[in-house]
C-alpha cells in the first residue's frame, strides 16, 4: 500500500457501539472498519450511557481501523465524529462527565417535555423558533428532568454537551458543535442559526455552558490534543472536524445537500427508525423534528423509538431467527412493537401490543406482524414528512418518489420486503455499508482539504446502490394496523 495515500477517519458513535471507518480521502474506498461495543443501562423508561465508555470504544475502534487498513499513522489526515443525537452529557470542573448521559430513548422526561411544550406560546411557537416541539428525547426536556430530579448535579454542571460534542472535545480540546446536532436540542433556533435565549432562560441554562456552533460539521476546529494523539497512536497534526449527529452524517454519506425538496427521501432502519430528507426550505410540523442539516440547510426528520431492536426482541421471545417472520396481516394479527414507549406517535408510556391471536396462530406470523407494525410506524412518519413539505402522500407524484433505504435493517431480506409491500414505492438500497461513518469521513476530508463534504461523498459514490421496483401496496394490512392504533391510543397514552 502506498505510503502517500491520504486517509481520513469517520467515527460513528451510536447507541450500542462505536465504528471507525478508515477511508481513502481521494477515492472514498473503505479501507478498514474498527468496532467496539458499549452498553446502555436503565429500566422503566431510563436509558443511560457512560461517556467514558464511548471514549474507550472510540480509541479501540480507531486503532483497529488504522491497523487493519495497513497504513502508517502519518497517512491519517483528519477525523470527525458523528454521534447519537439528543443525549445529555453534563460535565464537571475537570471536564469529565458528572453522571452517565441521558440518551435519546430515555422517556423519563415526558412530563417535562409536555410542560415545556405549553410554554413560550405553545407548540406552534416552538416550531417557529426551533423547528421542533419538545418530546421526551429532546435535550431540552432531559436537562429539565435533571434540574428537577438531580438539582445538585445540575448546579455543579460546568458544561453541557451532546454525545458527539463531548467526543470532539476529547479529541481536539475545542468545545464546539454544529448546526445539525445542535438543532436536536430544542434550544437552537433553526430559523436564525443561534441559541434561543428565551428557551435557555425558560430552563435556567446559562449559554456559557454550551459549546460554540461551528458553521458546518466540516469546519476545522483544531488538531488532536497530545493526550488524544497518544491514546489513538496518531500524529498531533491530524485535523479534527466539528462533526455532527448520526442522521446528519448519513445524509452527507448519501450525498444529500439540500439542493431540492424531497428528491430522495430516506428511510433508516436501526435501533430507531427515521425518515428524513435534505432541503433548502424549513419544514416544521407537529410530530416531526425540523432539524438543520450539518451544512446549515435543513433536514426535516421523523423518528420512531422502536425499530430493529424491538423486532429482534420479538424474534428472541418467539425462539425464531430474525429472518423467520411471515406476513401477519393475512391472518389478522397486528403488533404495535412499542417496547420503549414511542416518539412518533408521541406515546412515551406505551407498551407493546399484540392482537388478533388465535389457537392456530404461528410464531412466524406474530414475528411478521412485528415487522409490519414497526415498518408501518416509520412509513406513517414518512407521510407526515411529505405533508410538511407540501406534498400529498396519496398523490402519484409523491408515491412514485424513490425511497433510499439505509441502516442495519436495509441488509435484512424481511425488512426490505416489508417496506416494499407497505409503501408501494421503489426502493434504492445503497451498496455501501456504514453510511454514518462514511459521512463522518467525508466531513473529516472536507475539514482537512477545505472541500465540500457532500460533493466529496457524491464523487465517492457512497449513495449509489440497487434500485428495487415497487410492489403492489398492501393497503389492507396498512388499514388494519391503523385501525388498531386508533383504537388502542387512549390505552397506550397510559
TORFI-615308 format. One record per residue (C-alpha): residue in one letter; x, z, y. Coordinates in Angstrom, 3 decimals, m for minus. Last residue first. Layout:
N
+---------+----------+----------+----------+
| residuo |       px |       pz |       py |
+---------+----------+----------+----------+
|       a |        X |        Z |        Y |
...
+---------+----------+----------+----------+
REM end
This chain:
494
+---------+----------+----------+----------+
| residuo |       px |       pz |       py |
+---------+----------+----------+----------+
|       x |  m51.095 |   29.926 |    5.497 |
|       x |  m51.298 |   26.446 |    7.021 |
|       x |  m51.318 |   25.175 |    3.441 |
|       x |  m54.880 |   26.467 |    2.986 |
|       x |  m56.243 |   24.639 |    6.026 |
|       x |  m54.164 |   21.577 |    5.029 |
|       x |  m55.563 |   21.285 |    1.486 |
|       x |  m58.492 |   18.967 |    2.177 |
|       x |  m56.503 |   16.672 |    4.439 |
|       x |  m53.543 |   16.640 |    2.044 |
|       x |  m55.779 |   15.864 |   m0.940 |
|       x |  m57.444 |   12.990 |    0.913 |
|       x |  m54.079 |   11.557 |    1.988 |
|       x |  m52.770 |   11.733 |   m1.569 |
|       x |  m55.787 |    9.791 |   m2.874 |
|       x |  m55.581 |    7.255 |   m0.052 |
|       x |  m51.914 |    6.481 |   m0.814 |
|       x |  m52.589 |    6.251 |   m4.564 |
|       x |  m55.401 |    3.752 |   m4.000 |
|       x |  m53.385 |    1.808 |   m1.412 |
|       x |  m50.680 |    0.863 |   m3.872 |
|       x |  m49.158 |   m1.911 |   m1.728 |
|       x |  m48.362 |   m5.125 |   m3.564 |
|       x |  m44.577 |   m5.187 |   m3.914 |
|       x |  m42.298 |   m6.324 |   m1.103 |
|       x |  m39.145 |   m8.363 |   m1.692 |
|       x |  m35.857 |   m6.496 |   m2.236 |
|       x |  m32.909 |   m7.370 |    0.017 |
|       x |  m29.530 |   m6.197 |   m1.294 |
|       x |  m26.936 |   m4.975 |    1.173 |
|       x |  m25.228 |   m5.125 |    4.536 |
|       x |  m25.019 |   m2.035 |    6.744 |
|       x |  m21.311 |   m1.380 |    6.099 |
|       x |  m20.382 |   m4.897 |    7.201 |
|       x |  m17.048 |   m3.837 |    8.749 |
|       x |  m17.807 |   m6.042 |   11.750 |
|       x |  m21.106 |   m4.215 |   12.213 |
|       x |  m19.345 |   m0.869 |   11.858 |
|       x |  m16.839 |   m1.883 |   14.538 |
|       x |  m19.545 |   m3.131 |   16.888 |
|       x |  m21.361 |    0.184 |   16.440 |
|       x |  m18.113 |    2.069 |   17.107 |
|       x |  m17.472 |    0.298 |   20.457 |
|       x |  m13.670 |    0.315 |   20.803 |
|       x |  m11.322 |    2.671 |   22.649 |
|       x |   m8.815 |    2.430 |   19.771 |
|       x |   m8.599 |    6.032 |   18.535 |
|       x |  m12.044 |    7.043 |   19.782 |
|       x |  m13.713 |    3.962 |   18.307 |
|       x |  m11.865 |    4.470 |   15.026 |
|       x |  m13.111 |    8.049 |   14.832 |
|       x |  m16.658 |    6.963 |   15.672 |
|       x |  m16.417 |    4.257 |   12.981 |
|       x |  m15.240 |    6.927 |   10.535 |
|       x |  m18.259 |    9.049 |   11.453 |
|       x |  m20.488 |    6.077 |   10.636 |
|       x |  m18.673 |    5.698 |    7.329 |
|       x |  m19.218 |    9.396 |    6.582 |
|       x |  m22.928 |    9.078 |    7.342 |
|       x |  m23.148 |    5.795 |    5.431 |
|       x |  m21.773 |    7.381 |    2.268 |
|       x |  m22.413 |    4.466 |   m0.077 |
|       x |  m22.142 |    0.844 |    0.935 |
|       x |  m24.396 |   m1.668 |   m0.803 |
|       x |  m27.121 |   m1.256 |    1.755 |
|       x |  m30.650 |   m1.289 |    0.291 |
|       x |  m32.873 |   m3.605 |    2.322 |
|       x |  m36.524 |   m3.113 |    1.469 |
|       x |  m39.489 |   m5.441 |    1.936 |
|       x |  m42.727 |   m3.565 |    2.679 |
|       x |  m45.713 |   m2.598 |    0.544 |
|       x |  m45.007 |    0.994 |    1.547 |
|       x |  m46.384 |    2.840 |   m1.495 |
|       x |  m45.058 |    0.418 |   m4.105 |
|       x |  m41.664 |   m0.235 |   m2.510 |
|       x |  m41.113 |    3.470 |   m1.864 |
|       x |  m41.967 |    4.332 |   m5.470 |
|       x |  m39.767 |    1.524 |   m6.819 |
|       x |  m36.753 |    2.678 |   m4.831 |
|       x |  m37.197 |    6.343 |   m5.694 |
|       x |  m37.619 |    5.564 |   m9.391 |
|       x |  m34.487 |    3.426 |   m9.510 |
|       x |  m32.324 |    6.016 |   m7.777 |
|       x |  m29.431 |    4.953 |   m5.548 |
|       x |  m31.645 |    4.949 |   m2.438 |
|       x |  m32.416 |    8.579 |   m3.242 |
|       x |  m28.901 |    9.580 |   m2.200 |
|       x |  m29.425 |    8.275 |    1.298 |
|       x |  m30.443 |    4.843 |    2.550 |
|       x |  m33.415 |    2.463 |    2.505 |
|       x |  m33.456 |   m0.081 |    5.326 |
|       x |  m37.038 |   m1.088 |    5.840 |
|       x |  m37.843 |   m4.720 |    6.548 |
|       x |  m40.626 |   m5.293 |    9.051 |
|       x |  m43.574 |   m7.098 |    7.489 |
|       x |  m45.858 |   m4.100 |    7.886 |
|       x |  m45.376 |   m4.000 |   11.649 |
|       x |  m46.148 |   m7.661 |   12.339 |
|       x |  m48.823 |   m7.508 |    9.622 |
|       x |  m50.731 |   m4.866 |   11.603 |
|       x |  m51.546 |   m1.591 |    9.851 |
|       x |  m48.682 |    0.365 |   11.431 |
|       x |  m49.919 |   m0.617 |   14.924 |
|       x |  m46.819 |   m0.810 |   17.101 |
|       x |  m46.349 |    0.872 |   20.476 |
|       x |  m43.123 |    2.699 |   19.686 |
|       x |  m44.976 |    5.943 |   19.004 |
|       x |  m47.194 |    4.017 |   16.570 |
|       x |  m44.197 |    2.821 |   14.573 |
|       x |  m42.807 |    6.345 |   14.419 |
|       x |  m46.121 |    7.783 |   13.296 |
|       x |  m46.291 |    5.170 |   10.520 |
|       x |  m42.764 |    6.166 |    9.491 |
|       x |  m43.871 |    9.800 |    9.250 |
|       x |  m46.523 |    8.677 |    6.762 |
|       x |  m43.723 |    6.928 |    4.898 |
|       x |  m41.811 |   10.204 |    4.522 |
|       x |  m44.863 |   12.161 |    3.362 |
|       x |  m45.944 |    9.390 |    0.975 |
|       x |  m42.448 |    9.272 |   m0.547 |
|       x |  m42.549 |   13.019 |   m1.253 |
|       x |  m46.024 |   12.910 |   m2.746 |
|       x |  m45.242 |    9.794 |   m4.775 |
|       x |  m42.062 |   11.245 |   m6.239 |
|       x |  m43.956 |   14.409 |   m7.144 |
|       x |  m46.672 |   12.227 |   m8.722 |
|       x |  m44.064 |   10.630 |  m10.958 |
|       x |  m42.922 |   14.099 |  m12.022 |
|       x |  m46.502 |   15.049 |  m12.887 |
|       x |  m46.948 |   11.837 |  m14.893 |
|       x |  m43.720 |   12.413 |  m16.795 |
|       x |  m44.937 |   15.902 |  m17.750 |
|       x |  m47.952 |   14.361 |  m19.483 |
|       x |  m51.554 |   15.090 |  m18.584 |
|       x |  m53.663 |   15.252 |  m21.762 |
|       x |  m55.229 |   18.637 |  m21.078 |
|       x |  m55.987 |   17.644 |  m17.481 |
|       x |  m54.206 |   18.078 |  m14.145 |
|       x |  m55.673 |   16.632 |  m10.939 |
|       x |  m53.881 |   18.948 |   m8.524 |
|       x |  m50.361 |   20.170 |   m7.862 |
|       x |  m49.454 |   21.942 |   m4.604 |
|       x |  m46.091 |   23.151 |   m3.377 |
|       x |  m46.027 |   25.873 |   m0.750 |
|       x |  m46.849 |   25.701 |    2.939 |
|       x |  m45.660 |   28.263 |    5.494 |
|       x |  m43.928 |   25.791 |    7.842 |
|       x |  m46.797 |   23.279 |    7.764 |
|       x |  m45.999 |   20.838 |   10.581 |
|       x |  m46.720 |   17.536 |    8.838 |
|       x |  m43.875 |   16.717 |    9.068 |
|       x |  m41.935 |   19.999 |    9.029 |
|       x |  m42.955 |   21.356 |    5.651 |
|       x |  m42.711 |   24.643 |    3.785 |
|       x |  m39.688 |   24.755 |    1.517 |
|       x |  m41.450 |   23.771 |   m1.722 |
|       x |  m43.759 |   21.265 |   m0.048 |
|       x |  m43.967 |   18.977 |   m3.077 |
|       x |  m47.548 |   17.784 |   m2.478 |
|       x |  m48.374 |   16.556 |   m5.962 |
|       x |  m51.413 |   14.459 |   m6.879 |
|       x |  m52.520 |   13.612 |  m10.417 |
|       x |  m55.407 |   11.147 |  m10.687 |
|       x |  m54.164 |    9.415 |  m13.843 |
|       x |  m53.233 |    6.098 |  m12.206 |
|       x |  m51.763 |    8.012 |   m9.280 |
|       x |  m49.103 |    9.747 |  m11.319 |
|       x |  m46.624 |    6.908 |  m11.690 |
|       x |  m44.095 |    7.816 |  m14.409 |
|       x |  m41.078 |   10.030 |  m13.746 |
|       x |  m38.177 |   10.054 |  m16.210 |
|       x |  m35.488 |    9.135 |  m13.650 |
|       x |  m34.960 |   12.760 |  m12.559 |
|       x |  m34.316 |   13.785 |  m16.161 |
|       x |  m37.037 |   15.989 |  m17.546 |
|       x |  m37.482 |   19.645 |  m18.519 |
|       x |  m40.654 |   19.974 |  m16.404 |
|       x |  m39.227 |   22.669 |  m14.157 |
|       x |  m35.994 |   20.696 |  m13.819 |
|       x |  m37.813 |   17.478 |  m12.904 |
|       x |  m39.919 |   19.377 |  m10.376 |
|       x |  m36.741 |   20.756 |   m8.813 |
|       x |  m35.313 |   17.236 |   m8.656 |
|       x |  m38.409 |   16.219 |   m6.686 |
|       x |  m37.820 |   19.035 |   m4.200 |
|       x |  m34.131 |   18.187 |   m3.842 |
|       x |  m34.905 |   14.505 |   m3.288 |
|       x |  m37.447 |   15.014 |   m0.495 |
|       x |  m38.922 |   18.140 |    1.010 |
|       x |  m38.147 |   19.009 |    4.626 |
|       x |  m39.670 |   15.934 |    6.239 |
|       x |  m38.167 |   14.365 |    9.340 |
|       x |  m39.434 |   11.786 |   11.828 |
|       x |  m36.978 |   10.218 |   14.208 |
|       x |  m36.767 |    8.455 |   17.552 |
|       x |  m33.115 |    7.432 |   18.038 |
|       x |  m32.454 |    6.648 |   21.678 |
|       x |  m29.622 |    5.270 |   23.828 |
|       x |  m26.837 |    7.648 |   24.865 |
|       x |  m24.235 |    6.275 |   22.446 |
|       x |  m24.877 |    9.065 |   19.917 |
|       x |  m28.545 |    8.163 |   19.736 |
|       x |  m30.922 |   10.398 |   21.615 |
|       x |  m33.668 |   12.157 |   19.728 |
|       x |  m37.405 |   11.992 |   20.347 |
|       x |  m38.276 |   14.076 |   17.301 |
|       x |  m41.669 |   13.145 |   15.936 |
|       x |  m44.843 |   15.101 |   15.183 |
|       x |  m46.135 |   14.775 |   18.728 |
|       x |  m44.780 |   11.664 |   20.407 |
|       x |  m41.680 |   10.601 |   22.324 |
|       x |  m40.381 |    7.044 |   22.176 |
|       x |  m37.635 |    6.588 |   24.746 |
|       x |  m36.674 |    2.922 |   25.079 |
|       x |  m33.248 |    1.468 |   24.253 |
|       x |  m33.967 |    1.676 |   20.554 |
|       x |  m32.377 |    2.907 |   17.338 |
|       x |  m34.789 |    3.508 |   14.467 |
|       x |  m35.596 |    6.568 |   12.401 |
|       x |  m37.257 |    7.839 |    9.255 |
|       x |  m36.031 |   10.972 |    7.528 |
|       x |  m36.493 |   12.678 |    4.187 |
|       x |  m34.668 |   15.944 |    3.700 |
|       x |  m32.386 |   16.763 |    0.789 |
|       x |  m31.779 |   13.022 |    0.938 |
|       x |  m33.897 |    9.894 |    1.213 |
|       x |  m33.314 |    8.007 |    4.456 |
|       x |  m35.881 |    5.479 |    5.632 |
|       x |  m34.582 |    3.231 |    8.405 |
|       x |  m36.465 |    0.997 |   10.821 |
|       x |  m34.615 |   m2.259 |   11.470 |
|       x |  m35.885 |   m4.200 |   14.486 |
|       x |  m37.516 |   m1.035 |   15.785 |
|       x |  m37.317 |   m1.970 |   19.451 |
|       x |  m34.120 |   m3.746 |   20.413 |
|       x |  m30.403 |   m3.305 |   21.068 |
|       x |  m30.392 |    0.418 |   20.341 |
|       x |  m27.078 |    0.316 |   18.522 |
|       x |  m27.793 |    0.161 |   14.821 |
|       x |  m24.725 |   m0.981 |   12.868 |
|       x |  m25.776 |    0.797 |    9.688 |
|       x |  m22.823 |    3.185 |    9.940 |
|       x |  m23.794 |    3.907 |   13.541 |
|       x |  m27.344 |    4.779 |   12.447 |
|       x |  m25.919 |    6.990 |    9.695 |
|       x |  m23.838 |    8.772 |   12.325 |
|       x |  m26.960 |    9.512 |   14.384 |
|       x |  m28.700 |   10.922 |   11.324 |
|       x |  m25.721 |   13.144 |   10.490 |
|       x |  m25.291 |   14.599 |   13.958 |
|       x |  m22.378 |   13.594 |   16.185 |
|       x |  m18.610 |   13.300 |   16.551 |
|       x |  m16.639 |   14.108 |   19.717 |
|       x |  m13.647 |   12.186 |   18.401 |
|       x |  m10.353 |   13.816 |   17.384 |
|       x |   m7.201 |   11.702 |   17.669 |
|       x |   m4.439 |   12.443 |   15.145 |
|       x |   m1.237 |   13.190 |   17.117 |
|       x |   m0.897 |   16.671 |   15.589 |
|       x |    0.186 |   14.979 |   12.377 |
|       x |   m1.800 |   15.669 |    9.199 |
|       x |   m1.468 |   18.232 |    6.381 |
|       x |   m5.073 |   19.318 |    6.936 |
|       x |   m4.348 |   23.019 |    7.430 |
|       x |   m1.152 |   22.357 |    9.401 |
|       x |   m2.878 |   19.853 |   11.678 |
|       x |   m5.765 |   22.269 |   12.197 |
|       x |   m3.436 |   25.136 |   13.162 |
|       x |   m1.341 |   22.946 |   15.484 |
|       x |   m4.509 |   21.645 |   17.159 |
|       x |   m5.511 |   18.118 |   16.260 |
|       x |   m5.919 |   15.692 |   19.150 |
|       x |   m8.265 |   15.641 |   22.099 |
|       x |  m11.865 |   14.906 |   23.019 |
|       x |  m11.799 |   11.121 |   22.504 |
|       x |  m15.358 |    9.905 |   23.045 |
|       x |  m16.787 |    8.138 |   20.017 |
|       x |  m19.696 |   10.567 |   19.791 |
|       x |  m20.752 |    9.486 |   23.245 |
|       x |  m20.655 |   10.547 |   26.902 |
|       x |  m19.368 |   14.007 |   25.902 |
|       x |  m21.705 |   16.963 |   26.390 |
|       x |  m19.839 |   20.179 |   27.209 |
|       x |  m20.354 |   23.002 |   24.738 |
|       x |  m22.845 |   25.802 |   25.390 |
|       x |  m22.161 |   29.459 |   26.201 |
|       x |  m21.805 |   28.709 |   29.933 |
|       x |  m25.402 |   27.460 |   29.810 |
|       x |  m26.514 |   31.120 |   29.509 |
|       x |  m29.428 |   31.314 |   27.084 |
|       x |  m32.352 |   33.537 |   28.077 |
|       x |  m34.933 |   31.558 |   26.123 |
|       x |  m37.002 |   30.488 |   29.144 |
|       x |  m33.916 |   30.208 |   31.347 |
|       x |  m32.401 |   27.705 |   28.913 |
|       x |  m35.641 |   25.714 |   28.902 |
|       x |  m35.767 |   25.672 |   32.703 |
|       x |  m32.086 |   24.697 |   32.871 |
|       x |  m32.589 |   21.582 |   30.745 |
|       x |  m29.126 |   20.551 |   29.530 |
|       x |  m28.288 |   17.091 |   30.783 |
|       x |  m28.872 |   13.468 |   29.780 |
|       x |  m31.677 |   12.732 |   32.247 |
|       x |  m34.571 |   11.732 |   29.971 |
|       x |  m33.041 |   13.120 |   26.773 |
|       x |  m33.068 |   16.614 |   28.241 |
|       x |  m31.029 |   18.990 |   26.081 |
|       x |  m32.672 |   22.338 |   25.298 |
|       x |  m34.732 |   21.079 |   22.352 |
|       x |  m31.625 |   21.468 |   20.138 |
|       x |  m31.815 |   18.111 |   18.379 |
|       x |  m30.881 |   16.182 |   21.523 |
|       x |  m27.436 |   17.814 |   21.456 |
|       x |  m26.708 |   16.008 |   18.169 |
|       x |  m27.212 |   12.622 |   19.770 |
|       x |  m25.906 |   13.291 |   23.279 |
|       x |  m22.504 |   14.525 |   22.014 |
|       x |  m20.909 |   17.962 |   21.605 |
|       x |  m17.827 |   19.626 |   23.049 |
|       x |  m15.939 |   22.909 |   22.973 |
|       x |  m12.427 |   21.500 |   22.552 |
|       x |   m9.884 |   23.272 |   20.306 |
|       x |   m9.392 |   19.993 |   18.456 |
|       x |  m10.129 |   20.520 |   14.781 |
|       x |  m11.870 |   23.908 |   14.903 |
|       x |  m13.809 |   22.672 |   17.945 |
|       x |  m14.939 |   19.586 |   16.031 |
|       x |  m16.049 |   21.880 |   13.206 |
|       x |  m18.127 |   24.021 |   15.550 |
|       x |  m19.674 |   21.048 |   17.305 |
|       x |  m20.626 |   19.511 |   13.945 |
|       x |  m22.502 |   22.643 |   12.931 |
|       x |  m24.212 |   23.117 |   16.314 |
|       x |  m22.629 |   25.596 |   18.681 |
|       x |  m23.431 |   28.657 |   20.765 |
|       x |  m20.505 |   30.597 |   22.249 |
|       x |  m19.798 |   34.135 |   23.433 |
|       x |  m22.511 |   35.859 |   21.404 |
|       x |  m22.497 |   39.663 |   21.590 |
|       x |  m25.994 |   39.820 |   23.135 |
|       x |  m27.396 |   37.568 |   20.405 |
|       x |  m25.730 |   39.739 |   17.775 |
|       x |  m27.239 |   42.908 |   19.227 |
|       x |  m30.640 |   41.239 |   19.606 |
|       x |  m30.918 |   40.459 |   15.880 |
|       x |  m34.638 |   39.898 |   15.270 |
|       x |  m35.928 |   38.847 |   18.702 |
|       x |  m32.805 |   37.160 |   20.067 |
|       x |  m32.084 |   35.576 |   16.683 |
|       x |  m35.611 |   34.158 |   16.476 |
|       x |  m35.237 |   32.727 |   19.992 |
|       x |  m31.988 |   31.069 |   18.925 |
|       x |  m33.760 |   29.705 |   15.837 |
|       x |  m36.529 |   28.249 |   18.011 |
|       x |  m34.239 |   26.473 |   20.491 |
|       x |  m32.158 |   25.229 |   17.550 |
|       x |  m35.046 |   23.178 |   16.203 |
|       x |  m35.962 |   23.801 |   12.555 |
|       x |  m39.052 |   25.927 |   13.203 |
|       x |  m40.697 |   23.382 |   15.479 |
|       x |  m40.256 |   22.889 |   19.220 |
|       x |  m41.870 |   19.743 |   20.688 |
|       x |  m39.451 |   16.850 |   21.085 |
|       x |  m38.254 |   14.385 |   23.740 |
|       x |  m36.508 |   16.947 |   25.943 |
|       x |  m38.471 |   16.978 |   29.172 |
|       x |  m41.385 |   14.578 |   28.654 |
|       x |  m41.967 |   15.717 |   25.088 |
|       x |  m41.729 |   19.369 |   26.137 |
|       x |  m44.275 |   18.718 |   28.911 |
|       x |  m46.660 |   17.116 |   26.454 |
|       x |  m46.344 |   20.088 |   24.113 |
|       x |  m47.290 |   22.757 |   26.681 |
|       x |  m46.648 |   23.151 |   30.408 |
|       x |  m43.412 |   25.114 |   30.234 |
|       x |  m44.753 |   27.347 |   27.466 |
|       x |  m47.153 |   26.572 |   24.605 |
|       x |  m44.410 |   25.071 |   22.424 |
|       x |  m42.352 |   28.251 |   22.829 |
|       x |  m44.967 |   30.331 |   21.008 |
|       x |  m45.231 |   27.876 |   18.121 |
|       x |  m41.452 |   27.675 |   17.806 |
|       x |  m41.113 |   31.473 |   17.814 |
|       x |  m43.748 |   31.793 |   15.113 |
|       x |  m42.007 |   29.074 |   13.004 |
|       x |  m38.572 |   30.691 |   13.382 |
|       x |  m38.454 |   31.821 |    9.750 |
|       x |  m38.567 |   28.204 |    8.529 |
|       x |  m34.875 |   27.695 |    7.726 |
|       x |  m34.528 |   24.012 |    6.841 |
|       x |  m32.301 |   23.155 |    9.832 |
|       x |  m29.867 |   25.961 |    9.062 |
|       x |  m29.314 |   29.423 |   10.551 |
|       x |  m25.532 |   29.815 |   10.531 |
|       x |  m23.987 |   32.821 |    8.806 |
|       x |  m23.051 |   35.621 |   11.209 |
|       x |  m20.716 |   36.340 |   14.126 |
|       x |  m18.960 |   32.989 |   13.730 |
|       x |  m15.317 |   32.739 |   14.852 |
|       x |  m14.128 |   32.060 |   18.383 |
|       x |  m12.439 |   35.459 |   18.577 |
|       x |  m14.925 |   36.685 |   21.200 |
|       x |  m17.907 |   35.927 |   18.954 |
|       x |  m19.509 |   32.630 |   17.968 |
|       x |  m23.108 |   31.807 |   17.131 |
|       x |  m23.732 |   28.753 |   14.935 |
|       x |  m27.360 |   27.563 |   14.932 |
|       x |  m28.063 |   24.579 |   12.677 |
|       x |  m30.018 |   21.779 |   14.367 |
|       x |  m28.450 |   18.759 |   12.651 |
|       x |  m26.245 |   18.516 |    9.589 |
|       x |  m22.842 |   17.322 |   10.688 |
|       x |  m20.939 |   14.145 |   11.505 |
|       x |  m17.271 |   14.904 |   12.109 |
|       x |  m14.677 |   12.523 |   13.521 |
|       x |  m11.027 |   11.840 |   12.682 |
|       x |   m8.380 |    9.517 |   14.062 |
|       x |   m5.083 |    7.717 |   13.490 |
|       x |   m4.129 |    8.594 |    9.929 |
|       x |   m1.133 |    6.452 |    8.892 |
|       x |    1.320 |    9.315 |    9.537 |
|       x |   m0.262 |   11.229 |    6.641 |
|       x |    1.148 |    8.636 |    4.304 |
|       x |   m1.406 |    6.550 |    2.428 |
|       x |   m2.365 |    6.745 |   m1.230 |
|       x |   m6.078 |    6.854 |   m0.530 |
|       x |   m6.328 |    9.615 |   m3.134 |
|       x |   m4.069 |   11.922 |   m1.125 |
|       x |   m5.793 |   11.208 |    2.177 |
|       x |   m9.234 |   11.726 |    0.647 |
|       x |   m8.235 |   14.922 |   m1.173 |
|       x |   m6.706 |   16.464 |    1.951 |
|       x |   m9.832 |   15.577 |    3.918 |
|       x |  m12.201 |   17.042 |    1.308 |
|       x |  m10.260 |   20.303 |    0.924 |
|       x |   m9.937 |   20.856 |    4.681 |
|       x |  m13.607 |   20.034 |    5.239 |
|       x |  m14.674 |   22.380 |    2.420 |
|       x |  m12.677 |   25.250 |    3.929 |
|       x |  m14.242 |   24.537 |    7.320 |
|       x |  m17.757 |   24.437 |    5.882 |
|       x |  m17.083 |   27.695 |    4.018 |
|       x |  m16.109 |   29.307 |    7.307 |
|       x |  m19.390 |   28.025 |    8.725 |
|       x |  m21.304 |   30.072 |    6.107 |
|       x |  m24.775 |   28.641 |    5.509 |
|       x |  m28.266 |   30.068 |    5.896 |
|       x |  m31.759 |   29.174 |    4.738 |
|       x |  m34.452 |   31.843 |    5.077 |
|       x |  m38.035 |   30.804 |    4.262 |
|       x |  m38.670 |   33.425 |    1.617 |
|       x |  m35.148 |   33.182 |    0.211 |
|       x |  m31.601 |   32.822 |    1.518 |
|       x |  m28.271 |   31.189 |    0.747 |
|       x |  m26.915 |   27.674 |    1.023 |
|       x |  m23.615 |   26.922 |   m0.652 |
|       x |  m20.628 |   24.718 |   m0.049 |
|       x |  m19.243 |   21.892 |   m2.130 |
|       x |  m16.104 |   19.787 |   m1.666 |
|       x |  m15.691 |   16.032 |   m1.726 |
|       x |  m12.932 |   13.542 |   m0.908 |
|       x |  m13.638 |    9.824 |   m0.698 |
|       x |  m10.979 |    7.151 |   m0.922 |
|       x |  m10.010 |    3.773 |    0.508 |
|       x |  m13.382 |    2.752 |    1.898 |
|       x |  m12.589 |   m0.631 |    3.433 |
|       x |  m13.731 |   m0.827 |    7.069 |
|       x |  m11.423 |   m3.776 |    7.693 |
|       x |   m9.279 |   m2.680 |   10.639 |
|       x |   m9.666 |    1.109 |   10.549 |
|       x |   m9.115 |    1.274 |    6.791 |
|       x |  m11.304 |    4.215 |    5.816 |
|       x |  m10.603 |    7.640 |    4.330 |
|       x |  m14.045 |    9.146 |    3.832 |
|       x |  m14.459 |   12.923 |    3.846 |
|       x |  m17.453 |   14.484 |    2.139 |
|       x |  m18.684 |   18.024 |    2.704 |
|       x |  m21.343 |   19.669 |    0.581 |
|       x |  m24.691 |   21.462 |    0.483 |
|       x |  m26.309 |   20.939 |    3.874 |
|       x |  m24.096 |   18.129 |    5.089 |
|       x |  m20.643 |   17.939 |    6.619 |
|       x |  m19.991 |   14.181 |    6.553 |
|       x |  m16.415 |   13.617 |    7.714 |
|       x |  m15.056 |   10.204 |    8.726 |
|       x |  m11.280 |    9.864 |    8.535 |
|       x |   m9.423 |    6.934 |   10.066 |
|       x |   m6.584 |    4.891 |    8.578 |
|       x |   m4.194 |    2.410 |   10.157 |
|       x |   m2.184 |    0.420 |    7.607 |
|       x |    1.469 |    0.127 |    8.627 |
|       x |    2.646 |    1.959 |    5.486 |
|       x |    1.299 |   m0.925 |    3.432 |
|       x |    0.000 |    0.000 |    0.000 |
+---------+----------+----------+----------+
REM end
